[in-house]
Amino acid sequence: MGRRGRKGAGDAASGIIAKAASAAMREAKQVGPKAADDAAEAARRAVPGPAGKIPLKPPNSRHNLDSIRPKNPSKEVNTVVMPGTDVAKDLDDIAAGRAKWDPDRQRYEVNGRTYAVEPSGTVFPEAGPGLEQLSRAEYGALKEYIAAGGDIEKAKAAMARNPFLTEAAQERALDVFRHHKSYRG
């Protein structure tokens, strides 16, 4: 009986310790994420501009060269992100306060690139290395090359019917299209 009594006492102590550890773990789980969220919120408030007030969202896919579709809308100025440009790192740098905020232009500059933020928090690229600005006509010509699946002659035949897509716009679009995943040249 002596042996059982001692074993039982050890089990009881282990049970009490386990319950205390379990309660401590539950409390840590409840406090931990909240503390992390509070720290993230405080860090975000220290960031100048809209990134200090709202979470940032990545640019619309119509800006990524390999995600452009023929039905994407063409704006007056269209900035295309070229393959290999690390926009995600730029957004992380902006959110962490490592970007320069220009309050007059309402733009962030990071890694030589300029970004603006819409009221919804969506970031859009403006200019810099790895970003190509195209006019409405140039972007339209780029969409024709993409729609033709890399068949340059087919795209040029389709563009010949549209006087808005000038030879200069087609050449500029072709320079950008040469970096597209479907380019066959």
N, C-alpha and C positions, 0 to 999 in steps of 0.2 A: 504494500500500500504506500510505503514511503516513496517509492519510485513514481507511482502514478500521481501522487499529490504534487510532487515537484514538477512533473511534466505538465500537469494541469495548470499549475501556477505560471509556468513559462508560457503556455498557450494563452492564458488570460492576459499576461503582459503583452504578448505579441499582438493579441487582438486589440488591446487598447492603443498600442502604438500604431497599428494599421489604421484604426479608425481616425486617430489624430492626423496621421499622414494623409489619409483620404480627404479629410476636411480641409487640411492645408492646401492640398492640390486643387480642390474645388475653388477655394478662395483665390488661389494664384491664377487659375484659369479665368475667373471673373474679373480680377483686378488687372491681370497681365494685358489682355487685349485692350481694355479701356485705357490703361496707361500708355500703351503703344499708340492708340488712336489719338489720345490727348497730345502726345509728343509730336505726332505727324501733323496734327492741326496747328500746333504752335509753330512748327517749322514752316508750314505753308503760309501762315499769317506774316512771317518775317520776309517772305518773298514779295518783291514789288510787283505792281501791275495785277492783272486779272488772275494770274497763277497763284497769287496769295489769297484769293477769295474763293475760287472754284477749282475743282479737279479738272485737269486737262484731258481732252480726248484727242486721239490721233487724227490726222488729216483724212478727208474723204478719199475713198479709193480712186476717184477720178483724177487725183494728182499723181498717183503712182503709174509710171509708164506701162508696166506689165499688167496693170489692172484696168486700164482705159478700155471702155467698150464703145462701139459705134453709136449707141444711143445716149451716151453721156452728154450733158448740156455743155455748150461752149459759152464761155464768158468773154467779156471784152479782153481781159488779160487772163491767161491760163498758165499757172506754174506747174511744171511737170517734174516730179522727183525721179531722177535717173537711178537705174539699178546700182546697188552698192552704197548708196547714200544712207547713213545711219540716222534716220529721223527719230527713231525711238530713243537713241542716246541723247539727241538734242532735247527731246521732251523731258527726259529724266533730268538733264542739266537745268532746264528752265524751272522745273518743279522744285529742284534742290537749291535754287537761288544762284546758280553758277552762270546765268545769262545776264547780259546787260539790258536793262529796260530803258527804253527811250519814251518818256511820258509825252513828249510833243508829237511824235509819230504814232504812239501807241503800238510799238513793235518791240519784240525781243531780238537780240542778236546773240548768237551762240555758234561757235565753231565756224565763223565766217558767213553763216546763213542767217537770214532774217525771217521771222515768223510773226504772224498776227493771231489774235485769239478772238473768235466770235463770242457773243454774249452767252451762248450755250456751253462754252468751254472748248469747242472744237477749234483746233489749231490749223492754220493753213500756211503753207510755205509761200514766201514772196521772192526771195533772190539769194544768190550765193553759190558756192561751189557745189556741184551735183544737182542744181536746180536750173531748169530751163524755162524761161518765160516765152510763151507763144501768144500771138494775136489770135483773135477769133478765127480768122481764115487759116492760119497755120495749124491751129488745133483741129479745125475741120478737116484739113488735108491729112493730118496725122491719123484721125479716125478712119479716113478712107483707106489708108495703107493697112491699118489694123483689120478693117472689115474685109479686105482682100486676102487676108491670111498670109501676107508676105509676098503676094504676087504683084510686083511693082507695075507691070504692064496693065494688069486688070484694074489696079487702083488709078493709074493715069487715065485710062479710058473712062472710068466713072467720073473723074475730076474734070475731064474735058467738057462735060455737059454742064458744069457749074462755073460761070464766069467770075464768081466771087473768089474761087480758089485759084489765085494767080500763079504764074510760074515761080515767082519768088517765094510765095507761101508754100508751094509744093516742095521746093528745094530745102527750105528751112525745116519743114516737117520731115523730109527724108533724112536730113542730118540727125534728127532726134530718133526717128524710127530705126535707124541702123543699130540702136542699142536695145531694141525690143526683142522679146523672146521668139517672135515669129519671123524676124528678118532672115531672109534666105540669101542675101547678096554675098 
